[in-house]
């Protein structure tokens, strides 16, 4: 399936079991299961293969990352022209409606992930084997991950406990409230954090640290700041993660002139000591523009690359997700993260004569350097714009520190001293000294934490949700209050539900 969680022949058969039509609707309407419980879940390998199937949908979250940036004030949609992937263009302009192919993909793929997890959990008691608790804990982590994505984007969603959705459920199972969804997510993650190993058996698998980080994040979004603070503290105090520092760099990275921050997003920096949870990608194609669910590469990377690029280090892309002048100017002087986050094409061409690219829609001269394609071996399979092996660093330790800082600042009994310690640890890495430490308290400190989140995590698909949950959506051009905080339920789902589900407000 990917570089570290491998697909076996048996699990390939399982993908047939889990397959849906290309539309991948809320439930698997068009396709009958080829394997059912009567002849499955009879051995440990059956559960292991099913778990790989549940991990597989993580690769589709490239669309979540792209749109999380495009929906914010960090990037423009871009593309080759103003109608290129019209769904992205509408999200960029905040004119999206229930008829949007890209938000429909996000809904479908995340629910497909939930469905794969629920299939395992529905038959969790069928067969006993050594290591079963670990399998169930990973499954519950993954279900929480998919449901967290769904509640961020769409608000309340239908839930069915540890049972698969079936045709007709959309007419009888209501949308749970946002509070109920968060409660279910938190319950899954508490179980996962208590039962997962601290060390992954394969790179890319969930750990107790992954579960604690996502649990703290779920508490933060749910505005349970006290619980968020204590959860993040528990993770930080394990000592299992740290910000990448100069001593972590290899000789090759030093020779290449990489900074500690810059090393994170290169191939050698994958699954490093700062990676709390990382989604694995490879350069095996497995799909196409018409069937992106089958692609094993990080599509967001190829989509974000400069169109027609010829030159060193980087590779040709599709011109989406273009940094705005506003994010470029958000970095303070001396911040080492700017050069890692923003590729200034004018300056790059000046440094590398002969380099060129073709300007396309909404060209700003800037590209998302963290996640644009790099040159790599020529024998890579298929369309390289679809098959970038660049992993997505879904939860970084720097994000954990900044969320912990925010939670302590917003707790019932704020502890701004701890909040500043966490914040300034991130800033010290960015500037290479302690001369840029923040000394503010209270509301001023809160604003500094949010500003830091913006520049630290720019290009990583988080900005829109930070603005929504902190009530700062006035920063987003075209944002409609009391509407655009959530995205619309796809029109097909509303129609299938036959009045059982109400559409989100304003749509």
C-alpha positions as CSV (number, residue, x, y, z in Angstrom):
1,X,0.0,0.0,0.0
2,X,2.8,2.4,0.8
3,X,6.4,2.5,1.8
4,X,6.1,1.0,5.2
5,X,2.6,-0.6,5.6
6,X,2.7,-3.2,2.9
7,X,-0.2,-4.7,1.0
8,X,-0.3,-8.5,0.8
9,X,-2.2,-10.5,-1.8
10,X,-4.8,-11.4,0.8
11,X,-5.4,-7.7,1.6
12,X,-5.7,-7.0,-2.1
13,X,-8.7,-9.3,-2.0
14,X,-9.9,-7.4,1.0
15,X,-9.9,-4.2,-1.0
16,X,-12.5,-5.9,-3.2
17,X,-14.5,-6.5,-0.2
18,X,-14.3,-2.9,0.8
19,X,-14.6,-1.5,-2.7
20,X,-17.4,0.9,-3.6
21,X,-18.3,2.4,-6.9
22,X,-16.2,5.3,-8.1
23,X,-18.6,7.6,-6.4
24,X,-17.9,5.9,-3.0
25,X,-21.2,7.1,-1.5
26,X,-22.0,7.2,2.2
27,X,-22.9,3.6,2.1
28,X,-21.7,1.0,-0.4
29,X,-24.8,1.1,-2.5
30,X,-23.7,-0.2,-5.9
31,X,-21.3,-3.0,-5.0
32,X,-22.1,-6.2,-3.0
33,X,-19.4,-7.5,-0.6
34,X,-17.3,-10.2,-2.1
35,X,-16.2,-11.5,1.3
36,X,-18.5,-11.4,4.4
37,X,-18.0,-12.4,8.0
38,X,-18.9,-16.0,7.4
39,X,-15.6,-16.6,5.6
40,X,-13.6,-13.8,7.0
41,X,-12.1,-12.7,10.3
42,X,-11.2,-16.2,11.1
43,X,-7.5,-15.6,11.7
44,X,-5.1,-12.9,12.9
45,X,-4.0,-12.3,9.3
46,X,-7.6,-11.5,8.3
47,X,-7.7,-8.8,10.9
48,X,-4.3,-7.5,9.9
49,X,-5.3,-7.3,6.3
50,X,-8.5,-5.5,7.2
51,X,-6.5,-3.0,9.2
52,X,-4.3,-2.3,6.3
53,X,-7.5,-1.6,4.3
54,X,-8.5,0.9,7.0
55,X,-5.1,2.6,6.8
56,X,-5.4,2.8,3.0
57,X,-8.0,5.7,3.0
58,X,-5.5,7.9,4.8
59,X,-3.9,8.5,1.5
60,X,-7.0,10.2,0.2
61,X,-6.6,13.0,2.8
62,X,-4.5,14.9,0.2
63,X,-7.8,16.6,-0.7
64,X,-8.3,17.6,2.9
65,X,-4.9,19.2,3.0
66,X,-5.2,21.1,-0.3
67,X,-8.7,22.5,0.5
68,X,-7.7,23.3,4.1
69,X,-5.2,25.8,2.7
70,X,-7.2,27.0,-0.3
71,X,-10.2,27.7,1.9
72,X,-8.0,29.9,4.1
73,X,-6.2,33.2,3.5
74,X,-2.9,31.4,3.0
75,X,-3.3,30.3,-0.6
76,X,-5.2,30.9,-3.9
77,X,-6.7,27.9,-5.7
78,X,-4.6,28.6,-8.8
79,X,-4.6,25.9,-11.5
80,X,-4.2,26.3,-15.2
81,X,-7.2,28.6,-15.6
82,X,-10.1,29.9,-13.5
83,X,-12.2,26.8,-14.1
84,X,-9.5,24.2,-13.5
85,X,-10.9,21.9,-10.8
86,X,-13.9,24.1,-10.3
87,X,-14.6,22.7,-6.9
88,X,-11.3,24.2,-5.6
89,X,-12.0,27.5,-7.3
90,X,-15.4,27.7,-5.5
91,X,-13.9,26.8,-2.1
92,X,-11.2,29.5,-2.7
93,X,-13.9,32.1,-3.4
94,X,-16.3,30.8,-0.7
95,X,-19.0,30.2,-3.3
96,X,-19.1,26.4,-2.9
97,X,-22.5,24.8,-2.7
98,X,-23.9,21.3,-2.0
99,X,-22.9,20.5,-5.6
100,X,-19.1,20.3,-5.4
101,X,-17.1,17.3,-6.6
102,X,-14.2,18.0,-4.3
103,X,-16.1,18.3,-1.0
104,X,-18.1,15.2,-2.2
105,X,-14.8,13.3,-2.5
106,X,-13.8,14.3,1.0
107,X,-17.1,13.2,2.5
108,X,-17.1,9.9,0.6
109,X,-13.5,9.0,1.3
110,X,-13.6,9.8,5.0
111,X,-16.9,7.8,5.4
112,X,-15.2,4.9,3.5
113,X,-12.5,5.0,6.1
114,X,-15.1,4.9,8.9
115,X,-16.8,2.0,7.2
116,X,-13.6,0.0,7.0
117,X,-13.0,0.6,10.6
118,X,-16.5,-0.3,11.6
119,X,-16.3,-3.6,9.7
120,X,-13.4,-4.7,11.9
121,X,-15.1,-3.5,15.1
122,X,-18.4,-5.2,14.1
123,X,-16.6,-8.6,14.2
124,X,-14.1,-7.8,16.9
125,X,-15.3,-10.7,19.1
126,X,-15.4,-13.3,16.4
127,X,-11.8,-14.6,16.7
128,X,-9.2,-14.3,19.5
129,X,-5.5,-14.0,18.8
130,X,-2.4,-12.6,20.3
131,X,-2.1,-8.9,19.7
132,X,-5.8,-8.3,19.1
133,X,-6.0,-5.4,21.5
134,X,-3.3,-3.6,19.4
135,X,-5.3,-4.2,16.2
136,X,-8.5,-2.8,17.8
137,X,-6.7,0.2,19.2
138,X,-5.2,1.1,15.8
139,X,-8.7,0.6,14.3
140,X,-10.3,3.0,16.8
141,X,-7.5,5.5,16.3
142,X,-8.2,5.5,12.6
143,X,-12.0,5.8,13.0
144,X,-11.4,8.8,15.3
145,X,-9.1,10.3,12.6
146,X,-11.7,9.9,9.9
147,X,-14.5,11.2,12.1
148,X,-12.5,14.1,13.2
149,X,-12.0,15.1,9.6
150,X,-15.7,14.8,9.0
151,X,-16.8,16.8,12.0
152,X,-14.2,19.6,11.1
153,X,-15.6,19.9,7.6
154,X,-19.3,19.1,8.0
155,X,-20.3,19.3,11.6
156,X,-22.6,16.6,13.0
157,X,-22.5,13.3,11.1
158,X,-24.4,10.0,11.2
159,X,-22.8,7.4,13.5
160,X,-23.7,3.7,14.0
161,X,-21.4,2.6,16.7
162,X,-19.3,-0.5,16.0
163,X,-21.5,-1.6,13.0
164,X,-21.2,-1.0,9.3
165,X,-23.6,1.3,7.6
166,X,-26.1,-0.4,5.3
167,X,-28.3,0.7,2.4
168,X,-31.3,2.5,3.9
169,X,-29.5,3.7,7.0
170,X,-29.4,7.2,5.7
171,X,-33.2,7.3,5.9
172,X,-33.3,6.2,9.5
173,X,-30.1,7.1,11.3
174,X,-30.0,10.9,12.1
175,X,-27.0,13.1,12.0
176,X,-25.5,13.1,15.5
177,X,-24.7,16.4,17.1
178,X,-21.2,17.9,17.0
179,X,-20.9,17.2,20.8
180,X,-21.9,13.6,20.3
181,X,-19.3,13.2,17.5
182,X,-16.6,14.7,19.6
183,X,-17.5,12.4,22.5
184,X,-17.2,9.4,20.3
185,X,-13.9,10.5,18.9
186,X,-12.6,11.2,22.4
187,X,-13.7,7.8,23.6
188,X,-12.0,6.0,20.8
189,X,-8.8,8.0,21.4
190,X,-8.7,7.4,25.1
191,X,-8.9,3.7,24.4
192,X,-6.3,3.9,21.7
193,X,-3.9,6.0,23.9
194,X,-4.2,3.4,26.7
195,X,-3.7,0.3,24.5
196,X,-1.4,1.3,21.7
197,X,2.3,0.7,21.8
198,X,4.6,3.8,22.2
199,X,6.6,2.5,19.3
200,X,5.1,1.6,15.9
201,X,5.7,-1.9,14.6
202,X,5.9,-0.4,11.1
203,X,6.5,3.2,10.2
204,X,3.2,4.9,9.5
205,X,1.2,3.0,12.2
206,X,-0.5,4.8,15.0
207,X,1.1,4.8,18.4
208,X,0.0,5.9,21.9
209,X,1.7,9.2,21.2
210,X,-0.4,9.6,18.0
211,X,-3.5,8.9,19.9
212,X,-2.7,11.4,22.7
213,X,-1.9,14.1,20.2
214,X,-5.1,13.6,18.3
215,X,-7.1,13.3,21.6
216,X,-5.6,16.6,22.8
217,X,-6.5,18.2,19.4
218,X,-10.1,16.9,19.6
219,X,-10.4,18.4,23.1
220,X,-9.0,21.7,21.8
221,X,-11.5,21.9,19.0
222,X,-14.2,20.9,21.4
223,X,-13.1,23.8,23.7
224,X,-12.3,21.4,26.6
225,X,-9.1,23.3,27.3
226,X,-8.3,21.8,30.7
227,X,-8.4,18.3,29.3
228,X,-6.5,19.4,26.2
229,X,-3.7,20.9,28.3
230,X,-3.3,17.8,30.5
231,X,-3.4,15.5,27.5
232,X,-0.7,17.4,25.7
233,X,1.4,17.6,28.8
234,X,1.2,13.8,29.2
235,X,2.5,13.4,25.6
236,X,5.2,16.0,26.0
237,X,6.4,14.5,29.3
238,X,7.0,11.1,27.6
239,X,10.1,12.5,26.0
240,X,9.4,10.4,22.9
241,X,9.4,13.4,20.5
242,X,11.5,16.5,20.1
243,X,11.9,19.4,17.6
244,X,14.5,18.6,15.0
245,X,17.7,20.3,15.9
246,X,21.1,20.7,14.3
247,X,22.5,17.6,16.0
248,X,19.8,15.5,14.3
249,X,21.0,16.4,10.8
250,X,22.9,13.9,8.7
251,X,26.1,14.8,7.0
252,X,24.2,14.8,3.7
253,X,21.6,17.2,5.0
254,X,24.3,19.5,6.3
255,X,26.1,19.4,3.0
256,X,22.8,20.2,1.2
257,X,22.5,23.3,3.4
258,X,19.3,22.2,5.1
259,X,18.2,23.9,8.3
260,X,16.7,21.7,11.0
261,X,13.2,23.0,10.0
262,X,14.0,22.5,6.4
263,X,15.1,18.9,6.8
264,X,11.6,17.9,8.0
265,X,10.0,18.1,4.6
266,X,12.6,16.4,2.5
267,X,12.7,12.6,1.9
268,X,15.4,12.0,4.5
269,X,13.3,13.7,7.1
270,X,10.3,11.5,6.9
271,X,9.2,9.7,10.1
272,X,11.7,11.6,12.1
273,X,11.7,12.4,15.9
274,X,9.3,15.3,15.3
275,X,6.7,13.2,13.5
276,X,3.9,12.2,15.9
277,X,1.8,10.9,13.0
278,X,2.7,10.7,9.4
279,X,0.7,9.5,6.4
280,X,2.8,7.4,4.1
281,X,2.9,7.8,0.3
282,X,4.8,6.0,-2.4
283,X,5.4,6.5,-6.2
284,X,3.3,3.6,-7.3
285,X,0.5,5.1,-9.3
286,X,-2.4,2.7,-8.9
287,X,-5.0,5.2,-10.1
288,X,-5.6,8.2,-12.4
289,X,-7.1,11.7,-12.5
290,X,-10.5,9.9,-12.9
291,X,-9.9,7.5,-10.0
292,X,-7.8,9.3,-7.4
293,X,-8.8,7.0,-4.6
294,X,-6.5,4.4,-6.1
295,X,-3.4,6.6,-6.3
296,X,-0.7,5.8,-3.8
297,X,1.2,9.0,-4.3
298,X,0.6,12.4,-2.5
299,X,-1.6,14.1,-5.2
300,X,-1.4,17.4,-3.3
301,X,2.3,17.7,-4.0
302,X,2.0,17.3,-7.7
303,X,-1.0,19.6,-7.8
304,X,1.0,22.3,-5.9
305,X,4.0,22.3,-8.1
306,X,5.0,25.0,-10.6
307,X,3.6,24.4,-14.1
308,X,6.1,23.7,-16.8
309,X,9.0,23.9,-14.4
310,X,12.5,23.2,-15.7
311,X,15.4,23.5,-13.3
312,X,17.1,22.0,-10.3
313,X,15.7,20.4,-7.1
314,X,12.0,20.8,-8.0
315,X,9.7,19.2,-10.6
316,X,6.8,20.1,-12.8
317,X,3.3,20.4,-11.3
318,X,-0.2,21.7,-11.8
319,X,0.0,25.2,-10.3
320,X,-2.6,24.8,-7.5
321,X,-2.4,26.1,-3.9
322,X,-0.4,29.2,-4.5
323,X,0.8,31.2,-1.4
324,X,-0.7,34.6,-1.1
325,X,1.3,37.8,-0.6
326,X,-0.4,37.9,2.8
327,X,1.2,34.7,4.1
328,X,4.6,35.7,2.6
329,X,4.6,38.9,4.6
330,X,3.5,37.1,7.8
331,X,7.0,35.9,8.6
332,X,9.2,38.1,10.8
333,X,12.7,39.1,9.7
334,X,15.2,36.4,10.6
335,X,12.6,33.6,10.6
336,X,14.3,30.5,9.1
337,X,10.9,29.0,8.3
338,X,10.1,31.4,5.5
339,X,12.7,30.1,3.0
340,X,11.5,26.5,3.8
341,X,7.8,27.4,3.5
342,X,7.8,29.7,0.5
343,X,9.5,29.2,-2.8
344,X,10.1,32.7,-4.2
345,X,10.3,31.8,-7.9
346,X,11.8,35.1,-9.0
347,X,14.6,34.8,-6.4
348,X,15.1,31.1,-7.2
349,X,15.4,31.8,-11.0
350,X,18.0,34.5,-10.3
351,X,20.0,32.0,-8.2
352,X,19.7,29.3,-10.8
353,X,20.1,30.7,-14.3
354,X,18.2,28.8,-17.0
355,X,15.4,27.8,-14.6
356,X,11.9,28.6,-15.9
357,X,8.3,27.8,-15.4
358,X,5.0,28.8,-17.1
359,X,2.8,31.3,-15.3
360,X,-0.7,30.1,-14.9
361,X,-4.0,31.2,-13.2
362,X,-3.5,33.5,-10.2
363,X,0.3,33.3,-10.4
364,X,1.9,35.1,-7.4
365,X,5.5,34.0,-8.1
366,X,5.3,31.9,-4.9
367,X,4.9,28.2,-4.3
368,X,4.3,26.0,-1.2
369,X,7.9,24.8,-0.9
370,X,7.1,22.2,1.8
371,X,4.9,20.2,-0.5
372,X,5.9,20.7,-4.1
373,X,7.5,17.9,-6.1
374,X,11.2,17.2,-5.9
375,X,13.2,15.6,-8.7
376,X,13.7,11.9,-8.1
377,X,14.6,8.7,-9.9
378,X,13.5,8.6,-13.5
379,X,12.0,5.1,-13.3
380,X,9.1,6.3,-11.1
381,X,5.9,4.8,-12.4
382,X,3.1,6.7,-14.1
383,X,2.3,10.3,-14.1
384,X,4.8,11.9,-11.6
385,X,2.2,14.7,-10.9
386,X,0.1,12.0,-9.2
387,X,2.8,9.9,-7.7
388,X,4.8,12.0,-5.4
389,X,6.2,9.9,-2.5
390,X,6.4,12.9,-0.2
391,X,4.7,11.9,3.1
392,X,2.2,14.2,4.8
393,X,3.3,15.1,8.3
394,X,-0.1,15.0,9.8
395,X,0.8,15.8,13.4
396,X,4.2,17.4,14.1
397,X,5.6,17.9,17.6
398,X,5.8,21.6,16.9
399,X,2.0,21.6,16.4
400,X,1.6,19.7,19.7
401,X,3.7,22.3,21.5
402,X,1.6,25.2,20.1
403,X,-1.7,23.5,20.8
404,X,-0.5,22.8,24.3
405,X,0.5,26.5,24.7
406,X,-3.0,27.5,23.5
407,X,-4.7,25.1,25.8
408,X,-2.8,26.3,28.9
409,X,-3.5,29.9,28.0
410,X,-7.3,29.2,27.6
411,X,-7.6,26.8,30.6
412,X,-10.0,27.5,33.5
413,X,-6.8,28.4,35.5
414,X,-4.5,29.7,32.8
415,X,-0.8,28.9,33.1
416,X,0.9,31.4,30.8
417,X,4.3,30.4,32.1
418,X,4.0,26.9,30.6
419,X,2.3,28.4,27.5
420,X,5.3,30.7,26.9
421,X,7.7,27.9,27.5
422,X,6.1,25.8,24.8
423,X,5.7,28.7,22.4
424,X,9.2,29.9,22.8
425,X,10.6,26.4,22.2
426,X,9.1,26.6,18.7
427,X,10.4,30.1,18.2
428,X,13.9,29.4,19.3
429,X,14.2,26.7,16.7
430,X,12.8,29.1,14.0
431,X,15.2,32.0,14.9
432,X,18.2,30.1,16.2
433,X,18.3,32.0,19.5
434,X,16.2,33.2,22.5
435,X,16.3,36.8,21.5
436,X,12.8,36.4,19.9
437,X,11.1,34.9,23.0
438,X,7.6,36.1,23.7
439,X,6.9,37.7,27.1
440,X,3.2,38.6,26.7
441,X,0.4,37.2,28.9
442,X,-3.3,36.7,28.6
443,X,-5.1,37.7,25.4
444,X,-1.9,39.2,23.9
445,X,-0.1,35.8,24.5
446,X,-3.1,34.0,22.9
447,X,-2.8,36.2,19.7
448,X,1.0,35.5,19.6
449,X,0.3,31.7,19.8
450,X,-2.1,31.9,16.9
451,X,0.3,34.0,14.9
452,X,3.0,31.4,15.5
453,X,0.7,28.6,14.4
454,X,0.2,30.4,11.1
455,X,3.8,30.6,10.2
456,X,4.9,27.3,11.7
457,X,2.2,25.3,10.0
458,X,1.6,27.3,6.7
459,X,1.0,25.0,3.8
460,X,0.0,22.0,6.0
461,X,-3.8,22.3,5.6
462,X,-4.6,23.6,9.1
463,X,-5.1,27.4,8.8
464,X,-8.8,27.4,7.8
465,X,-9.8,25.4,10.8
466,X,-7.7,27.5,13.2
467,X,-9.5,30.6,12.0
468,X,-12.9,29.0,12.3
469,X,-12.4,27.5,15.8
470,X,-10.9,30.8,17.1
471,X,-13.5,33.0,15.6
472,X,-11.1,34.9,13.3
473,X,-12.8,34.1,10.0
474,X,-12.9,37.8,9.1
475,X,-9.3,37.1,7.8
476,X,-10.8,34.9,5.0
477,X,-11.8,36.8,1.8
478,X,-15.4,36.2,0.9
479,X,-16.2,34.3,4.1
480,X,-19.9,34.3,5.0
481,X,-20.5,34.2,8.8
482,X,-23.0,31.7,10.1
483,X,-22.5,29.7,6.9
484,X,-19.0,29.0,5.8
485,X,-17.9,27.7,9.2
486,X,-19.0,24.4,7.9
487,X,-19.1,22.9,4.4
488,X,-22.4,21.7,2.9
489,X,-23.5,18.0,3.0
490,X,-23.2,16.8,-0.6
491,X,-26.6,17.1,-2.4
492,X,-26.6,13.4,-3.2
493,X,-26.5,12.5,0.5
494,X,-29.3,14.9,1.3
495,X,-31.4,13.4,-1.5
496,X,-30.6,9.8,-0.5
497,X,-31.6,10.6,3.1
498,X,-35.1,11.7,1.9
499,X,-35.6,14.4,4.5
500,X,-33.8,12.6,7.4
501,X,-30.8,14.9,7.3
502,X,-31.1,18.7,7.2
503,X,-28.6,20.7,5.2
504,X,-26.0,22.8,7.1
505,X,-27.2,26.4,7.6
506,X,-26.9,28.8,4.6
507,X,-26.8,26.1,2.0
